[in-house]
Amino acid sequence: MSQRSRVVALAVVVVLCVGGVVAYAVSSRPAPAARTPTSIPSASLAEVEVVPHLVYRSTALGPDFGKVAMSTLADPDGPRAVTADACERVDQRGGTTLCLRSRPGVVLGSSVTAWDRIGHVTYRRNLPGIPSRARLSPDGRLAATTAFVAGDSYLSAGFATRTYVHDLAAGTAVHLEDFTLTHEGRRITPVDRNYWGVTFLDDDTFYLTVAFDGRPWLARGSVSKRSVTTVRSGAECPSLSPDGRRVAYKKLQPSSRGWRIAVLDLATGSERLLAETRSVDDQVQWLDDSTVLYGLPLTGERGGETDLWAVPADGAGAPRLLVPQAWSASVVR
């Protein structure tokens, strides 16, 4: 690949990220110093952590911008407890907190860190690329991370990802491109395949997006079998419901109208679009078995901030603002 091609490829990745492919730049750029910091009532970590709560990245202007914050499920838009840790993506499950963030340097990089209930770091690894997605398995043993990278020869046709599954207990990581990919009953090895948006059922089975030949697919993976099998076309950034029976994902709409959230019943194959009609470029989360959470970026003078919204998972009802100035939510009960 020539130097000029590499520059063009890098520009493609940056433009895609800034333009909304991962909503990364909107949510992670520093808050403009000229704007007035937002005043949000504070709570103590001790008060919040002992009850069901939300964990998320604060996008409130001021010194807490980008830091991991928490608020109670009983009062999600009320007082929040803010930690000292800054992350682009955060998840918390099984007593483990996962943090994916940018790594300073001449070459684009990221780092993944996990810590336990008392704040002891149990896992740390440097990764290539711009942080994009991060998820834990239900018991917090496995983690998945995705980053956008430059340097692949097929970048001129789009973007490239690096997605790893990390065994936090063993201290190991495996790259998903080393897994066997099966499509329509046949093993394939497309040079342009990309994986992203992992969501775990348990410590072996997971769902994710795999894209090749210009088309994204919902796929099912197995850690023990080192395999990924396509399930359904047109699904990106999946998220399994708490009961494991449905998967929510973003679905690109015709005529460049952005993404709608869809929910798929895994048993019946029935798909339903949800009531949110704005374009949602996020890996959604489930508040409970009947409600989906997602982030939406703000624009204009509030550019750089994001809000967390909720919408019924059955396609009825209407979206509602759940947590202002927040991003990358997880639910702890």
C-alpha positions in Angstrom: 0.0 0.0 0.0 1.5 3.4 -1.0 2.0 6.2 1.5 -0.8 8.2 -0.2 -3.2 5.3 0.1 -2.4 4.9 3.7 -3.2 8.5 4.3 -6.5 8.2 2.4 -7.3 5.1 4.3 -6.7 6.8 7.6 -8.8 9.7 6.6 -11.7 7.3 5.7 -11.5 5.8 9.2 -11.5 9.2 10.9 -14.3 10.6 8.8 -16.4 7.5 9.5 -15.9 7.8 13.2 -16.5 11.5 13.3 -19.5 11.2 11.1 -21.3 8.7 13.3 -20.3 5.2 12.5 -19.5 4.7 16.1 -20.5 8.1 17.6 -17.1 8.0 19.1 -15.8 11.5 18.3 -19.1 13.1 19.4 -18.9 11.5 22.8 -15.2 11.5 23.5 -13.9 14.9 22.4 -13.0 17.2 25.2 -15.7 19.6 26.4 -15.1 23.1 25.0 -13.6 25.3 27.7 -15.6 28.3 26.7 -19.0 26.8 27.6 -20.4 26.9 31.1 -20.0 23.6 33.0 -23.3 21.7 33.8 -24.3 21.5 37.4 -25.7 18.1 38.4 -26.5 17.1 42.0 -23.9 14.7 43.3 -24.3 11.5 45.3 -21.8 9.3 47.0 -20.6 6.0 45.5 -21.5 4.2 48.7 -25.1 5.4 48.4 -25.5 4.4 44.8 -23.6 1.1 44.6 -25.7 -0.7 47.3 -28.9 -0.3 45.3 -29.8 -1.2 41.6 -28.1 1.4 39.5 -26.9 2.5 36.1 -23.2 2.9 35.2 -22.3 5.2 32.3 -19.9 7.7 30.9 -20.7 11.2 31.9 -20.8 13.8 29.1 -21.7 16.7 31.4 -19.6 19.7 30.7 -16.9 20.5 33.3 -14.3 18.4 35.2 -16.5 15.2 35.2 -16.7 15.1 31.4 -15.7 11.6 30.2 -15.6 10.0 33.7 -17.5 6.9 34.8 -20.6 7.9 36.7 -23.5 6.1 38.4 -27.1 6.9 39.3 -29.9 4.9 40.9 -32.4 3.1 38.8 -35.1 4.6 41.0 -33.9 8.1 40.1 -31.8 7.8 36.9 -31.7 11.4 36.0 -31.2 12.5 39.7 -28.0 12.8 41.7 -25.0 11.0 40.2 -21.8 9.6 41.8 -18.7 10.2 39.7 -15.5 8.2 39.8 -12.0 9.3 39.0 -11.8 6.9 35.9 -12.3 8.2 32.4 -13.4 5.9 29.7 -14.8 6.0 26.1 -16.8 2.9 26.7 -17.7 1.3 30.1 -19.5 -1.8 31.1 -20.1 -3.4 34.6 -21.2 -6.9 35.3 -20.6 -9.6 37.9 -18.6 -7.2 40.1 -16.2 -6.3 37.2 -15.9 -2.9 35.5 -14.6 -2.8 32.0 -13.1 0.4 30.6 -12.0 1.0 27.0 -10.2 4.3 26.3 -7.8 6.0 24.0 -4.1 5.5 24.4 -2.0 8.6 23.7 0.8 8.3 21.1 1.8 9.0 17.6 0.0 5.8 16.4 -3.7 5.5 17.1 -4.2 3.2 20.0 -6.5 2.2 22.8 -6.3 0.3 26.1 -8.6 -2.0 28.0 -8.7 -2.2 31.7 -10.8 -4.2 34.1 -11.1 -3.9 37.9 -13.0 -5.6 40.7 -15.5 -4.3 43.3 -12.8 -2.8 45.5 -11.1 -1.1 42.5 -8.2 -3.5 42.2 -7.0 -3.7 38.5 -7.3 -7.3 37.4 -6.6 -7.0 33.7 -4.9 -4.5 31.4 -3.9 -4.7 27.7 -2.9 -2.2 25.0 -4.8 -2.5 21.7 -4.6 -0.9 18.2 -7.1 1.6 16.9 -9.8 4.0 18.0 -12.1 2.7 20.9 -15.5 1.7 19.7 -17.3 -1.1 21.6 -16.8 -2.9 24.9 -19.0 -5.5 26.6 -18.7 -8.0 29.5 -20.3 -11.5 29.8 -23.0 -11.8 32.5 -20.6 -13.0 35.2 -17.8 -10.6 34.2 -15.3 -13.2 33.3 -15.1 -12.5 29.5 -14.9 -9.2 27.8 -15.1 -8.1 24.2 -13.6 -4.9 22.7 -13.7 -3.4 19.2 -11.5 -0.6 17.8 -11.3 1.0 14.4 -7.9 0.6 12.8 -5.9 1.9 9.7 -3.4 0.0 7.6 -5.4 -2.9 6.0 -5.2 -3.1 2.3 -9.0 -3.2 1.9 -9.6 0.1 3.7 -10.2 1.9 0.4 -13.5 0.2 0.3 -14.6 1.2 3.9 -13.2 0.7 7.3 -11.5 -2.0 9.3 -12.0 -3.2 12.9 -10.1 -5.2 15.5 -12.3 -7.2 17.8 -10.9 -9.3 20.7 -12.5 -11.6 23.2 -10.6 -11.3 26.5 -10.5 -14.0 29.2 -10.1 -11.7 32.2 -9.4 -14.6 34.6 -6.8 -16.2 32.4 -5.3 -12.9 31.2 -5.5 -13.8 27.5 -7.1 -12.4 24.4 -8.1 -13.9 21.0 -8.7 -12.0 17.8 -12.0 -12.9 16.2 -10.5 -13.0 12.7 -8.8 -16.2 13.9 -12.2 -17.8 14.4 -13.8 -20.0 11.6 -16.5 -18.1 9.8 -19.4 -20.1 8.3 -22.0 -18.5 6.0 -25.0 -20.4 4.6 -23.4 -23.7 5.5 -20.1 -23.0 4.0 -16.8 -22.0 5.5 -15.6 -18.7 4.0 -12.6 -16.4 4.5 -13.4 -13.1 2.8 -10.5 -10.7 2.9 -12.7 -7.8 3.8 -14.5 -9.4 6.8 -14.9 -7.2 9.9 -16.3 -8.1 13.3 -17.8 -5.7 15.9 -20.5 -5.2 18.6 -20.2 -8.4 20.6 -22.9 -9.3 23.2 -22.6 -12.3 25.4 -25.2 -14.9 26.3 -22.8 -16.7 28.7 -19.1 -17.5 28.9 -19.2 -19.4 25.6 -22.0 -18.1 23.3 -22.1 -14.6 22.0 -23.7 -12.6 19.2 -22.0 -10.0 17.1 -21.9 -8.3 13.7 -19.8 -9.6 10.9 -19.6 -7.7 7.6 -18.2 -8.8 4.3 -18.8 -8.0 0.6 -20.3 -4.7 1.7 -23.1 -6.3 3.9 -23.5 -6.7 7.7 -24.8 -9.8 9.3 -26.0 -10.8 12.7 -23.9 -13.8 13.7 -23.6 -16.3 16.6 -20.2 -17.2 18.0 -18.7 -19.8 20.3 -15.5 -19.2 22.3 -14.9 -22.9 22.9 -15.3 -23.9 19.2 -13.6 -20.7 17.9 -16.4 -20.3 15.4 -18.8 -17.6 14.1 -21.9 -18.4 12.0 -24.1 -15.9 10.2 -27.7 -15.8 11.3 -29.5 -12.8 9.6 -28.5 -9.9 7.3 -28.8 -6.2 8.0 -28.1 -6.2 11.8 -25.4 -4.1 13.5 -24.2 -3.8 17.1 -26.5 -6.4 18.7 -27.5 -6.6 22.3 -29.1 -9.6 24.0 -32.0 -9.2 26.3 -31.6 -10.2 29.9 -33.7 -13.4 29.3 -31.5 -14.3 26.3 -34.6 -14.7 24.0 -34.3 -11.5 21.9 -31.6 -9.4 20.4 -31.8 -5.7 19.7 -29.7 -4.0 17.1 -29.5 -1.1 14.8 -30.8 -1.6 11.2 -29.8 0.7 8.4 -32.9 2.3 6.7 -33.4 2.8 3.0 -32.5 6.1 1.3 -29.8 7.0 3.8 -32.3 7.8 6.6 -30.0 6.4 9.3 -30.5 3.5 11.7 -33.6 2.3 13.4 -33.6 0.0 16.4 -35.0 -3.4 15.7 -35.7 -6.3 18.1 -35.5 -9.9 16.8 -37.2 -12.9 18.6 -34.5 -15.6 18.3 -37.0 -18.5 18.5 -39.5 -17.3 15.9 -37.3 -15.1 13.7 -39.9 -12.2 14.0 -38.4 -8.7 13.8 -40.0 -5.5 15.1 -38.9 -1.9 14.6 -39.1 0.2 17.7 -40.8 3.6 18.1 -37.7 5.6 18.1 -37.5 7.2 14.6 -34.3 9.2 15.1 -31.1 7.6 13.8 -29.5 5.6 16.6 -25.8 4.9 16.0 -25.1 3.0 19.2 -24.8 -0.5 20.6 -28.0 -0.4 22.5 -28.4 -1.9 26.0 -31.4 -3.4 27.8 -32.8 -1.7 30.9 -35.0 -4.8 31.5 -36.7 -7.4 29.4 -39.2 -4.8 28.1 -37.1 -1.7 27.6 -34.1 -0.8 25.4 -31.5 1.9 26.2 -29.5 3.9 23.7 -27.4 7.1 23.3 -28.1 10.0 21.1 -25.6 12.8 20.4 -26.6 16.4 20.7 -25.7 19.1 18.2 -25.1 22.9 18.0 -23.9 24.5 21.2 -24.3 21.1 23.0 -22.2 19.2 20.5 -20.0 16.7 22.4 -22.7 15.8 24.8 -25.0 12.8 24.6 -28.2 11.7 26.3 -29.5 8.3 27.2 -33.0 7.4 26.0 -35.3 4.5 26.6 -38.0 3.0 24.4 -40.3 -0.1 24.8 -39.0 -3.2 23.2 -42.3 -4.3 21.8 -42.6 -1.4 19.3 -45.3 0.4 21.2 -45.1 3.5 23.3 -42.7 6.4 22.7 -39.1 7.2 23.5 -38.3 9.0 26.8 -35.2 10.7 28.1 -33.7 8.6 30.9 -30.4 10.2 31.8 -29.2 13.5 30.3 -25.5 14.0 29.5 -24.6 10.3 29.6 -23.3 7.6 27.3 -22.4 3.8 27.2 -24.8 2.6 29.9 -24.9 -0.7 31.8 -27.4 -1.9 34.3 -26.5 -3.3 37.7 -29.2 -5.0 39.9 
